[in-house]
Amino acid sequence: MCVVGVRVQPWVFACGSLLVAGVRPNVSGHMLRTLCLMFVAALLLAISNAHFFAVFVFTKAWRRHVGRWMGWLPGAGAGSSHRAGPWLAALAFTVGLWLWHAPVLYEAALANSTLHTFEHPTFLLTAAVFWRMVITAGNRRLNLGSAIVLVTLVGLQGNLMAALITLAPAPLYASY
């Protein structure tokens, strides 16, 4: 357990600033932070099986409850064996991405630091569940070809959003 703690602590310090909404960068800095959360930090979480070790932050009594609940999460236990799991994880990831980048919710998140701080863990957690489903491809719920299709479809969502933001006739976000 000490080895896990030693490995996790530097990562938490390195990525902790990605979760905090205290600094308000320009739009490119904000998008870079979002991309780092979804494609670097979330992928590292998915690869590291951190969800299995996260229960140790709770007391022994709470660990049982949290452990049972985590067993039903996609990619973590019984919830990971259903064929629809990867597609639902991709849907949650995509919906979270589009919702938080809708101009009204985006501006509300910039105006309210609590809402903004909630935005980043949403990106991190939905992306981590998605990547966990993808990296465990090859078993009975998702074959390698389906994993490639899934990653491509999710990637196209990001490209479409980037094109809409970049090519909009007027700025979508008033704050920037």
Beta strands, then each sheet from edge to edge (+ up, - down):
end
